[in-house]
């Protein structure tokens, strides 16, 4: 099934408000856009407490769907722009996307009823 993978999903998790450079870098490297979702969570570099209660820092979760042939370049651009190779700056990872529907602006049909893309 991996030979049919045509898209990758890049997921970056950074401190809230730190996504703009990553979005710009991803677009410059070939991504067509990004979706940013708010989240909360901690990592090994965070452990703040207030009145004895743990504080869960707010995060931005950035989702970028890219063609498989652009994925490495876009991921590398995001790492550089967000300094994600430095401790405590965030994380980015890549997932296979075996099936996609709804991308029709690229001039190709990726999904037809009853067929797998």
C-alpha positions, 0 to 999 in steps of 0.5 A: 500500500505504501507505493500508493502514498501520494501525500504526506501530512507534516505536523508541527507543535510549537509554542502559541504564536510561533507558527508564522515563520513555519508557515512562511517557510513551508509555503516558500518550500512548496506547500500550498497552505497550512491549518493551525489548531490551538492546543495545550501540552507539555514536553520535557523542557516544560514543567512550570507550576503555579501554586503547586499546580502544573501549567499546561502551556498553550501550543499551536499545532500546524498541519500541512498536507503536501505531495510526497515528493515535496515533503522532505524539502518542506519539513527541512524548511520548517525545521530551519525556520522554527529552529526545531533542531534546538531543545524546547523549540517544538517538534515536527513529524511526518505521516503517510496519508494513504487516502485524500478527498477534496483536493480538486484545485490541482487539476486532478481527480484524487477520489471518485466514489467507490474508488481509492485514490 
